[in-house]
Amino acid sequence: SQQGEEDPQALSIQEGENATMNCSYKTSINNLQWYRQNSGRGLVHLILIRSNEREKHSGRLRVTLDTSKKSSSLLITASRAADTASYFCATDEGNTGKLIFGQGTTLQVKP
Amino acid sequence: EAGVTQFPSHSVIEKGQTVTLRCDPISGHDNLYWYRRVMGKEIKFLLHFVKESKQDESGMPNNRFLAERTGGTYSTLKVQPAELEDSGVYFCASSQDDPGRYEQYFGPGTRLTVT
């Protein structure tokens, strides 16, 4: 069964604006990871947040995790055209390392 | 430090032919994973190696797919015979010890087109 599901599926904003993407999942998790994929390229790891953490920051990225609602959000502040990409959340079932991905959110940042 | 590398970057083969994909993980990473994304669908787990052993191959679609990791270093994924529905992007990832604790680093993927 599909685990992580992103919302929205597509997002278009102007440079300088903030972008928020949400992810929902169904079962208990060990951790949740966010990845970025530029067109035609590989997946780049952004942030890993563990089940006992509520918020994590990395540069212009802020990730929150609400295990009671089984949801996570990724906030990109002061977006840039280079942030244009697809963003995926992935959950880890237990300690197996097996990642379950959602469909992703396609973000377009217009200059 | 070199990242995860995959070869080839793109492969076009005819239905019924055989293709072998290769993945070189980050040096020292015992955990190696294969995933794939078929057109319009989510990225799906195929299997997980810990060193040379298959830890979990629950995502392998059928017996036309064979993965190996002899010596616990690089891995190969063979598709034989290839079918049209095998087309997609095959990703490899690696991580440090204690699977589930550390982030997975992905390679650029191999785009497989079966015609």
Interface residues (C-beta under 8 A of the other chain):
Chain A: Q2 N30 N31 Q33 Y35 R41 G42 L43 V44 H45 L48 F88 A90 D92 G94 N95 T96 G97 K98 L99 I100 F101 G102 Q103 G104
Chain B: V4 N31 Y33 Y35 K41 E42 I43 K44 F45 H48 Q55 D56 S58 G59 F91 A93 S95 D98 P99 G100 R101 Y102 E103 Q104 Y105 F106 G107 P108 G109
